[in-house]
Amino acid sequence: MTRSGTGREADLFYEDLSPGLVFDLGVADVDEAEMLAFARRFDPQWYHVDESLAAESAYGAVIASGFYTVSLFMRAYVDHVLDRAAAAASPGLEELRWTAPVYAGDRLAVRLEVVDRAPSRARPGFGTVVLAATMTRLGADGEPEDDVLRTRFRGWFALRPPAARR
């Protein structure tokens, strides 16, 4: 049995990840207590933790740490792709951009697209897949407003075992 990124039996393999394939990773809700706790522990800059200073700034309120925002992306990626994918560790990020501030209460739509793929030269039995993701703030009406995060990275995914080939 080939295991997914979370240890379950995998049903999504390198061969399934064709360029142009798009995954809707759902909506991430920005919880204020969680956002502040993350910032206090990992990124205690004033605009992430000091409500009075942030209120007087151009932001108008405390904003989420970019690393908190990318952790919300990672959770959505694990829940909707890696939970079922025959994935190994990622060889790294190519791009990570925070394109707009994120606030407590924001609802962020998460989308992932397969950009490219090739058999891995470093890991026999695996392919390298280039993935691009965006997180988009949703308005009160549920309509997209603006992108808040953009990332592009590579993932290693196992080739489908011969016994499981369709």
MDTraj code that builds the backbone (N, CA, C; nanometers):
import mdtraj as md
import numpy as np

residues = "MET THR ARG SER GLY THR GLY ARG GLU ALA ASP LEU PHE TYR GLU ASP LEU SER PRO GLY LEU VAL PHE ASP LEU GLY VAL ALA ASP VAL ASP GLU ALA GLU MET LEU ALA PHE ALA ARG ARG PHE ASP PRO GLN TRP TYR HIS VAL ASP GLU SER LEU ALA ALA GLU SER ALA TYR GLY ALA VAL ILE ALA SER GLY PHE TYR THR VAL SER LEU PHE MET ARG ALA TYR VAL ASP HIS VAL LEU ASP ARG ALA ALA ALA ALA ALA SER PRO GLY LEU GLU GLU LEU ARG TRP THR ALA PRO VAL TYR ALA GLY ASP ARG LEU ALA VAL ARG LEU GLU VAL VAL ASP ARG ALA PRO SER ARG ALA ARG PRO GLY PHE GLY THR VAL VAL LEU ALA ALA THR MET THR ARG LEU GLY ALA ASP GLY GLU PRO GLU ASP ASP VAL LEU ARG THR ARG PHE ARG GLY TRP PHE ALA LEU ARG PRO PRO ALA ALA ARG ARG".split()
xyz = np.array([
    [0.0852, -0.1182, 0.0000],
    [0.0000, 0.0000, 0.0000],
    [0.0895, 0.1242, 0.0000],
    [0.0530, 0.2210, -0.0810],
    [0.1221, 0.3497, -0.0832],
    [0.0453, 0.4449, 0.0070],
    [0.1166, 0.5112, 0.0963],
    [0.0526, 0.5998, 0.1937],
    [0.0493, 0.7444, 0.1443],
    [-0.0552, 0.8136, 0.1879],
    [-0.0682, 0.9571, 0.1585],
    [0.0186, 1.0357, 0.2554],
    [0.0164, 1.1676, 0.2381],
    [0.0918, 1.2555, 0.3264],
    [0.0476, 1.2487, 0.4709],
    [-0.0737, 1.2015, 0.4966],
    [-0.1219, 1.1897, 0.6349],
    [-0.1225, 1.0454, 0.6833],
    [-0.0738, 0.9522, 0.6003],
    [-0.0633, 0.8129, 0.6414],
    [-0.1749, 0.7228, 0.5933],
    [-0.2758, 0.7806, 0.5332],
    [-0.3857, 0.6991, 0.4791],
    [-0.3418, 0.6346, 0.3485],
    [-0.4232, 0.5443, 0.2986],
    [-0.3935, 0.4838, 0.1693],
    [-0.4114, 0.5895, 0.0600],
    [-0.3106, 0.6053, -0.0228],
    [-0.3135, 0.7082, -0.1279],
    [-0.3983, 0.6634, -0.2462],
    [-0.4683, 0.7595, -0.3053],
    [-0.5409, 0.7331, -0.4294],
    [-0.5155, 0.8421, -0.5339],
    [-0.4217, 0.9300, -0.5048],
    [-0.3851, 1.0375, -0.5972],
    [-0.2338, 1.0292, -0.6184],
    [-0.1932, 1.0046, -0.7431],
    [-0.0528, 0.9811, -0.7765],
    [-0.0027, 1.0830, -0.8787],
    [0.1263, 1.0812, -0.9006],
    [0.1911, 1.1705, -0.9965],
    [0.1156, 1.1742, -1.1293],
    [0.0775, 1.0581, -1.1803],
    [0.0109, 1.0509, -1.3112],
    [-0.1218, 1.1268, -1.3132],
    [-0.1829, 1.1456, -1.1973],
    [-0.3116, 1.2152, -1.1883],
    [-0.2971, 1.3668, -1.1890],
    [-0.1751, 1.4141, -1.1710],
    [-0.1516, 1.5582, -1.1529],
    [-0.1037, 1.6214, -1.2836],
    [-0.1952, 1.6390, -1.3746],
    [-0.1649, 1.6964, -1.5061],
    [-0.1672, 1.8482, -1.5003],
    [-0.0768, 1.9133, -1.5748],
    [-0.0804, 2.0599, -1.5802],
    [-0.2189, 2.1097, -1.6197],
    [-0.2639, 2.2127, -1.5485],
    [-0.3958, 2.2699, -1.5713],
    [-0.4998, 2.2208, -1.4716],
    [-0.4713, 2.1099, -1.4028],
    [-0.5645, 2.0600, -1.3028],
    [-0.5730, 2.1604, -1.1876],
    [-0.6961, 2.1942, -1.1473],
    [-0.7184, 2.2916, -1.0406],
    [-0.7920, 2.2237, -0.9257],
    [-0.7453, 2.2511, -0.8050],
    [-0.8097, 2.2017, -0.6834],
    [-0.8707, 2.3200, -0.6095],
    [-0.9974, 2.3076, -0.5724],
    [-1.0618, 2.4031, -0.4823],
    [-1.0346, 2.3506, -0.3420],
    [-0.9571, 2.4249, -0.2647],
    [-0.9192, 2.3797, -0.1310],
    [-1.0088, 2.4381, -0.0227],
    [-1.1234, 2.4898, -0.0625],
    [-1.2201, 2.5378, 0.0358],
    [-1.1928, 2.6791, 0.0824],
    [-1.2477, 2.7115, 0.1977],
    [-1.2364, 2.8456, 0.2554],
    [-1.1741, 2.8337, 0.3937],
    [-1.0746, 2.9174, 0.4182],
    [-1.0106, 2.9250, 0.5496],
    [-1.0630, 3.0485, 0.6214],
    [-1.1122, 3.0299, 0.7423],
    [-1.1602, 3.1411, 0.8237],
    [-1.0490, 3.1859, 0.9174],
    [-1.0260, 3.3165, 0.9236],
    [-0.9200, 3.3723, 1.0071],
    [-0.9777, 3.3979, 1.1461],
    [-0.9396, 3.3129, 1.2396],
    [-0.9854, 3.3214, 1.3773],
    [-0.8948, 3.4181, 1.4543],
    [-0.9533, 3.5197, 1.5153],
    [-0.8748, 3.6235, 1.5823],
    [-0.7861, 3.5686, 1.6943],
    [-0.8401, 3.4858, 1.7811],
    [-0.7605, 3.4327, 1.8925],
    [-0.6430, 3.3498, 1.8414],
    [-0.6672, 3.2672, 1.7418],
    [-0.5615, 3.1846, 1.6840],
    [-0.4559, 3.2717, 1.6147],
    [-0.5026, 3.3726, 1.5390],
    [-0.4133, 3.4639, 1.4682],
    [-0.3211, 3.5367, 1.5660],
    [-0.3778, 3.5876, 1.6753],
    [-0.2986, 3.6607, 1.7748],
    [-0.2042, 3.5684, 1.8500],
    [-0.2500, 3.4489, 1.8848],
    [-0.1637, 3.3534, 1.9556],
    [-0.0444, 3.3150, 1.8691],
    [-0.0668, 3.2937, 1.7401],
    [0.0424, 3.2627, 1.6494],
    [0.1424, 3.3779, 1.6473],
    [0.0923, 3.4999, 1.6307],
    [0.1814, 3.6167, 1.6229],
    [0.2588, 3.6355, 1.7531],
    [0.1932, 3.6216, 1.8655],
    [0.2626, 3.6380, 1.9936],
    [0.3763, 3.5377, 2.0080],
    [0.3550, 3.4172, 1.9585],
    [0.4583, 3.3143, 1.9731],
    [0.5660, 3.3228, 1.8664],
    [0.5289, 3.3466, 1.7407],
    [0.6232, 3.3324, 1.6313],
    [0.6602, 3.4610, 1.5577],
    [0.5780, 3.5650, 1.5656],
    [0.6030, 3.6856, 1.4855],
    [0.5493, 3.8083, 1.5593],
    [0.6062, 3.8400, 1.6767],
    [0.5485, 3.9452, 1.7618],
    [0.5845, 4.0882, 1.7198],
    [0.5660, 4.1184, 1.5935],
    [0.5834, 4.2553, 1.5477],
    [0.4574, 4.3341, 1.5849],
    [0.4748, 4.4633, 1.6084],
    [0.3649, 4.5441, 1.6636],
    [0.2369, 4.5381, 1.5814],
    [0.2470, 4.5339, 1.4495],
    [0.1259, 4.5348, 1.3662],
    [0.0547, 4.3997, 1.3673],
    [0.1172, 4.2971, 1.4287],
    [0.0530, 4.1668, 1.4454],
    [-0.0027, 4.1464, 1.5864],
    [0.0455, 4.2264, 1.6841],
    [0.0083, 4.1982, 1.8236],
    [-0.0443, 4.3177, 1.9031],
    [-0.0142, 4.4393, 1.8626],
    [-0.0521, 4.5574, 1.9421],
    [-0.1724, 4.6265, 1.8788],
    [-0.2888, 4.6033, 1.9380],
    [-0.4130, 4.6545, 1.8801],
    [-0.4175, 4.8069, 1.8732],
    [-0.3668, 4.8762, 1.9747],
    [-0.3748, 5.0223, 1.9735],
    [-0.2798, 5.0827, 1.8700],
    [-0.1576, 5.0326, 1.8608],
    [-0.0660, 5.0835, 1.7585],
    [-0.1167, 5.0510, 1.6178],
    [-0.1651, 4.9284, 1.6000],
    [-0.2147, 4.8883, 1.4682],
    [-0.3364, 4.9717, 1.4274],
    [-0.4216, 5.0080, 1.5244],
    [-0.5401, 5.0894, 1.4944],
    [-0.5019, 5.2265, 1.4419],
    [-0.3875, 5.2789, 1.4862],
    [-0.3404, 5.4109, 1.4423],
    [-0.2594, 5.4046, 1.3132],
    [-0.2343, 5.2862, 1.2633],
    [-0.1505, 5.2687, 1.1447],
    [-0.2339, 5.2710, 1.0166],
    [-0.1657, 5.2606, 0.9054],
    [-0.2336, 5.2521, 0.7758],
    [-0.3183, 5.1253, 0.7650],
    [-0.2879, 5.0236, 0.8481],
    [-0.3652, 4.8993, 0.8439],
    [-0.5011, 4.9156, 0.9108],
    [-0.5107, 5.0027, 1.0098],
    [-0.6365, 5.0271, 1.0793],
    [-0.6718, 4.9254, 1.1851],
    [-0.6005, 4.8148, 1.1890],
    [-0.6239, 4.7077, 1.2874],
    [-0.5059, 4.6126, 1.2798],
    [-0.5004, 4.5222, 1.3755],
    [-0.3965, 4.4187, 1.3736],
    [-0.4125, 4.3358, 1.2466],
    [-0.2997, 4.3031, 1.1842],
    [-0.3014, 4.2165, 1.0659],
    [-0.2324, 4.0844, 1.0984],
    [-0.2707, 3.9827, 1.0276],
    [-0.2140, 3.8498, 1.0480],
    [-0.0693, 3.8454, 1.0020],
    [0.0108, 3.7682, 1.0720],
    [0.1453, 3.7368, 1.0235],
    [0.1313, 3.6647, 0.8897],
    [0.2181, 3.6968, 0.7969],
    [0.2168, 3.6247, 0.6700],
    [0.2383, 3.4758, 0.6895],
    [0.3172, 3.4403, 0.7900],
    [0.3419, 3.2987, 0.8144],
    [0.2186, 3.2293, 0.8732],
    [0.1361, 3.3011, 0.9462],
    [0.0082, 3.2464, 0.9898],
    [-0.0788, 3.2215, 0.8657],
    [-0.0813, 3.3174, 0.7757],
    [-0.1620, 3.3034, 0.6541],
    [-0.1174, 3.1833, 0.5730],
    [0.0134, 3.1666, 0.5552],
    [0.0613, 3.0512, 0.4783],
    [0.0337, 2.9209, 0.5540],
    [0.0265, 2.9254, 0.6867],
    [-0.0092, 2.8041, 0.7610],
    [-0.1559, 2.7662, 0.7355],
    [-0.2417, 2.8645, 0.7149],
    [-0.3805, 2.8352, 0.6775],
    [-0.3852, 2.7677, 0.5404],
    [-0.3010, 2.8172, 0.4473],
    [-0.2918, 2.7515, 0.3170],
    [-0.2474, 2.6059, 0.3347],
    [-0.1424, 2.5866, 0.4154],
    [-0.0868, 2.4520, 0.4317],
    [-0.1925, 2.3568, 0.4861],
    [-0.2727, 2.4031, 0.5816],
    [-0.3777, 2.3169, 0.6364],
    [-0.4775, 2.2773, 0.5286],
    [-0.5177, 2.3730, 0.4451],
    [-0.6124, 2.3428, 0.3367],
    [-0.5505, 2.2456, 0.2363],
    [-0.4226, 2.2627, 0.2065],
    [-0.3509, 2.1739, 0.1137],
    [-0.3452, 2.0319, 0.1703],
    [-0.3147, 2.0192, 0.2982],
    [-0.3114, 1.8871, 0.3612],
    [-0.4503, 1.8244, 0.3591],
    [-0.5518, 1.9000, 0.3987],
    [-0.6874, 1.8457, 0.4085],
    [-0.7452, 1.8025, 0.2742],
    [-0.7120, 1.8731, 0.1667],
    [-0.7778, 1.8482, 0.0385],
    [-0.6920, 1.7778, -0.0658],
    [-0.5606, 1.7741, -0.0464],
    [-0.4731, 1.7085, -0.1450],
    [-0.3818, 1.6065, -0.0772],
    [-0.2995, 1.6508, 0.0143],
    [-0.2002, 1.5602, 0.0725],
    [-0.2626, 1.4460, 0.1516],
    [-0.3838, 1.4628, 0.2007],
    [-0.4534, 1.3577, 0.2733],
    [-0.4771, 1.2352, 0.1854],
    [-0.4817, 1.2561, 0.0555],
    [-0.5075, 1.1442, -0.0358],
    [-0.3958, 1.1204, -0.1363],
    [-0.2964, 1.2086, -0.1396],
    [-0.1902, 1.2005, -0.2398],
    [-0.0705, 1.1201, -0.1902],
    [-0.0098, 1.0475, -0.2811],
    [0.1131, 0.9731, -0.2533],
    [0.2292, 1.0724, -0.2601],
    [0.2366, 1.1554, -0.1580],
    [0.3320, 1.2664, -0.1572],
    [0.4483, 1.2377, -0.0648],
    [0.5635, 1.2869, -0.1041],
    [0.6823, 1.2864, -0.0190],
    [0.7107, 1.4320, 0.0166],
    [0.8197, 1.4554, 0.0826],
    [0.8550, 1.5919, 0.1215],
    [0.8694, 1.6820, -0.0012],
    [0.8496, 1.8091, 0.0199],
    [0.8641, 1.9072, -0.0868],
    [1.0093, 1.9504, -0.0980],
    [1.0595, 1.9612, -0.2216],
    [1.1954, 2.0130, -0.2370],
    [1.2043, 2.1649, -0.2235],
    [1.0921, 2.2344, -0.2043],
    [1.1015, 2.3757, -0.1717],
    [1.0094, 2.4690, -0.2463],
    [1.0116, 2.5937, -0.1979],
    [0.9327, 2.7028, -0.2547],
    [1.0105, 2.7741, -0.3640],
    [0.9392, 2.8198, -0.4638],
    [0.9968, 2.9066, -0.5653],
    [0.9524, 3.0507, -0.5436],
    [0.8319, 3.0664, -0.4897],
    [0.7761, 3.1997, -0.4679],
    [0.6824, 3.1956, -0.3481],
    [0.6865, 3.3006, -0.2687],
    [0.5906, 3.3199, -0.1605],
    [0.5689, 3.4693, -0.1482],
    [0.4468, 3.5139, -0.1777],
    [0.4143, 3.6564, -0.1760],
    [0.2889, 3.6802, -0.0931],
    [0.2982, 3.7795, -0.0061],
    [0.1816, 3.8271, 0.0678],
    [0.1403, 3.9556, -0.0019],
    [0.0275, 3.9526, -0.0694],
    [-0.0093, 4.0613, -0.1601],
    [-0.1085, 4.1610, -0.1008],
    [-0.1653, 4.1297, 0.0152],
    [-0.2564, 4.2215, 0.0839],
    [-0.2647, 4.1769, 0.2299],
    [-0.2897, 4.2720, 0.3206],
    [-0.3017, 4.2331, 0.4615],
    [-0.4247, 4.1459, 0.4857],
    [-0.4121, 4.0598, 0.5863],
    [-0.5200, 3.9704, 0.6271],
    [-0.5626, 4.0114, 0.7679],
    [-0.6930, 4.0146, 0.7899],
    [-0.7495, 4.0596, 0.9173],
    [-0.8304, 3.9480, 0.9831],
    [-0.8449, 3.9590, 1.1142],
    [-0.9318, 3.8672, 1.1877],
    [-1.0710, 3.8728, 1.1260],
    [-1.1311, 3.7577, 1.1105],
    [-1.2648, 3.7504, 1.0520],
    [-1.2664, 3.7331, 0.9019],
    [-1.1523, 3.7527, 0.8367],
    [-1.1489, 3.7325, 0.6911],
    [-1.1812, 3.5876, 0.6572],
    [-1.2425, 3.5716, 0.5416],
    [-1.2662, 3.4395, 0.4842],
    [-1.1844, 3.4332, 0.3570],
    [-1.0981, 3.3317, 0.3482],
    [-1.0028, 3.3218, 0.2385],
    [-1.0274, 3.1966, 0.1558],
    [-1.0630, 3.2153, 0.0293],
    [-1.0807, 3.1030, -0.0624],
    [-0.9420, 3.0567, -0.1066],
    [-0.9227, 2.9254, -0.1074],
    [-0.7919, 2.8685, -0.1364],
    [-0.8010, 2.7850, -0.2636],
    [-0.7074, 2.8101, -0.3551],
    [-0.7082, 2.7440, -0.4856],
    [-0.5673, 2.6974, -0.5168],
    [-0.5547, 2.5798, -0.5772],
    [-0.4255, 2.5217, -0.6130],
    [-0.4314, 2.4743, -0.7568],
    [-0.3272, 2.5030, -0.8323],
    [-0.3219, 2.4593, -0.9720],
    [-0.1919, 2.3860, -0.9989],
    [-0.2010, 2.2763, -1.0745],
    [-0.0828, 2.2056, -1.1213],
    [-0.0294, 2.2831, -1.2413],
    [0.0949, 2.3287, -1.2310],
    [0.1556, 2.4110, -1.3357],
    [0.2386, 2.3270, -1.4320],
    [0.3157, 2.2337, -1.3778],
    [0.4074, 2.1541, -1.4598],
    [0.4416, 2.0275, -1.3836],
    [0.4996, 1.9326, -1.4544],
    [0.5468, 1.8108, -1.3883],
    [0.6529, 1.7444, -1.4747],
    [0.7374, 1.6666, -1.4085],
    [0.8412, 1.5903, -1.4774],
    [0.8870, 1.4791, -1.3848],
    [0.9303, 1.3668, -1.4416],
    [0.9856, 1.2616, -1.3560],
    [1.1030, 1.3192, -1.2753],
    [1.1125, 1.2786, -1.1503],
    [1.2196, 1.3297, -1.0647],
    [1.3534, 1.2690, -1.1042],
    [1.4538, 1.3542, -1.1135],
    [1.5901, 1.3057, -1.1375],
    [1.6551, 1.2657, -1.0057],
    [1.6088, 1.3243, -0.8963],
    [1.6688, 1.2995, -0.7650],
    [1.6055, 1.1810, -0.6927],
    [1.4795, 1.1501, -0.7225],
    [1.4066, 1.0454, -0.6489],
    [1.3415, 0.9474, -0.7457],
    [1.4077, 0.8371, -0.7749],
    [1.3455, 0.7359, -0.8626],
    [1.2116, 0.6904, -0.8049],
    [1.1140, 0.6714, -0.8927],
    [0.9807, 0.6300, -0.8491],
    [0.8905, 0.7466, -0.8133],
    [0.9434, 0.8682, -0.8288],
    [0.8667, 0.9888, -0.7980],
    [0.8708, 1.0847, -0.9153],
    [0.7741, 1.1744, -0.9174],
    [0.7746, 1.2848, -1.0114],
    [0.7740, 1.4149, -0.9340],
    [0.8310, 1.5167, -0.9947],
    [0.8294, 1.6504, -0.9359],
    [0.7155, 1.7279, -0.9994],
    [0.6296, 1.7844, -0.9167],
    [0.5138, 1.8587, -0.9645],
    [0.5278, 2.0030, -0.9182],
    [0.5127, 2.0973, -1.0116],
    [0.5137, 2.2397, -0.9785],
    [0.3688, 2.2817, -0.9557],
    [0.3456, 2.3428, -0.8399],
    [0.2112, 2.3822, -0.7988],
    [0.2077, 2.5315, -0.7691],
    [0.0970, 2.5960, -0.8021],
    [0.0773, 2.7381, -0.7721],
    [-0.0530, 2.7520, -0.6947],
    [-0.0477, 2.8339, -0.5899],
    [-0.1663, 2.8511, -0.5061],
    [-0.1945, 2.9986, -0.4842],
    [-0.3218, 3.0273, -0.4636],
    [-0.3645, 3.1621, -0.4253],
    [-0.4645, 3.1504, -0.3112],
    [-0.4641, 3.2539, -0.2291],
    [-0.5683, 3.2715, -0.1285],
    [-0.6331, 3.4051, -0.1597],
    [-0.7642, 3.4059, -0.1685],
    [-0.8385, 3.5241, -0.2080],
    [-0.9397, 3.5599, -0.1003],
    [-0.9366, 3.6860, -0.0560],
    [-1.0336, 3.7334, 0.0433],
    [-1.1725, 3.7368, -0.0194],
    [-1.2692, 3.6863, 0.0549],
    [-1.4084, 3.6902, 0.0099],
    [-1.4807, 3.8038, 0.0799],
    [-1.5637, 3.8742, 0.0058],
    [-1.6434, 3.9813, 0.0643],
    [-1.7598, 3.9256, 0.1444],
    [-1.8345, 4.0151, 0.2078],
    [-1.9506, 3.9752, 0.2874],
    [-2.0526, 3.8989, 0.2029],
    [-2.0533, 3.9267, 0.0725],
    [-2.1460, 3.8593, -0.0184],
    [-2.0899, 3.7274, -0.0713],
    [-1.9676, 3.6913, -0.0265],
    [-1.9054, 3.5674, -0.0712],
    [-1.8310, 3.5793, -0.2024],
    [-1.8324, 3.6984, -0.2604],
    [-1.7635, 3.7198, -0.3875],
    [-1.6157, 3.7512, -0.3627],
    [-1.5277, 3.7076, -0.4546],
    [-1.3838, 3.7353, -0.4391],
    [-1.3553, 3.8851, -0.4417],
    [-1.2665, 3.9287, -0.3524],
    [-1.2272, 4.0693, -0.3483],
    [-1.0837, 4.0877, -0.3973],
    [-0.9872, 4.0374, -0.3201],
    [-0.8481, 4.0532, -0.3605],
    [-0.7649, 3.9363, -0.3115],
    [-0.6607, 3.9055, -0.3888],
    [-0.5689, 3.8004, -0.3474],
    [-0.4850, 3.8510, -0.2312],
    [-0.4614, 3.7620, -0.1344],
    [-0.3807, 3.7986, -0.0185],
    [-0.2518, 3.7170, -0.0118],
    [-0.2476, 3.6055, -0.0833],
    [-0.1288, 3.5211, -0.0827],
    [-0.1142, 3.4539, -0.2174],
    [0.0102, 3.4445, -0.2593],
    [0.0439, 3.3724, -0.3825],
    [0.1702, 3.2925, -0.3541],
    [0.1689, 3.1657, -0.3903],
    [0.2879, 3.0837, -0.3723],
    [0.3029, 2.9866, -0.4884],
    [0.4257, 2.9504, -0.5126],
    [0.4594, 2.8522, -0.6160],
    [0.5670, 2.7635, -0.5558],
    [0.5467, 2.6330, -0.5659],
    [0.6389, 2.5398, -0.5015],
    [0.6402, 2.4077, -0.5767],
    [0.7299, 2.3202, -0.5349],
    [0.7422, 2.1877, -0.5950],
    [0.7057, 2.0823, -0.4924],
    [0.6478, 1.9759, -0.5410],
    [0.6176, 1.8611, -0.4559],
    [0.6625, 1.7339, -0.5246],
    [0.7037, 1.6389, -0.4443],
    [0.7356, 1.5059, -0.4966],
    [0.6156, 1.4162, -0.4746],
    [0.5730, 1.3470, -0.5790],
    [0.4599, 1.2562, -0.5729],
    [0.5008, 1.1227, -0.6334],
    [0.4643, 1.0153, -0.5650],
    [0.5001, 0.8810, -0.6113],
    [0.4283, 0.8471, -0.7405],
    [0.5002, 0.7720, -0.8253],
    [0.4378, 0.7152, -0.9442],
    [0.3412, 0.6073, -0.8965],
    [0.2368, 0.5869, -0.9732],
    [0.1391, 0.4840, -0.9387],
    [0.2083, 0.3469, -0.9443],
    [0.1919, 0.2657, -0.8394],
    [0.2531, 0.1333, -0.8402],
    [0.1986, 0.0496, -0.9565],
    [0.2821, -0.0353, -1.0161],
    [0.2351, -0.1142, -1.1323],
    [0.1053, -0.1903, -1.1059],
    [0.0891, -0.2448, -0.9881],
    [-0.0328, -0.3216, -0.9572],
    [-0.1568, -0.2327, -0.9508],
    [-0.1381, -0.1026, -0.9309],
    [-0.2517, -0.0104, -0.9168],
    [-0.2763, 0.0721, -1.0431],
    [-0.1998, 0.0468, -1.1482],
    [-0.2181, 0.1265, -1.2715],
    [-0.3506, 0.0930, -1.3358],
    [-0.4144, 0.1971, -1.3858],
    [-0.5482, 0.1818, -1.4456],
    [-0.5379, 0.1280, -1.5862],
])
top = md.Topology()
chain = top.add_chain()
for i, resn in enumerate(residues, 1):
    res = top.add_residue(resn, chain, resSeq=i)
    for name in ("N", "CA", "C"):
        top.add_atom(name, md.element.get_by_symbol(name[0]), res)
traj = md.Trajectory(xyz[None], top)
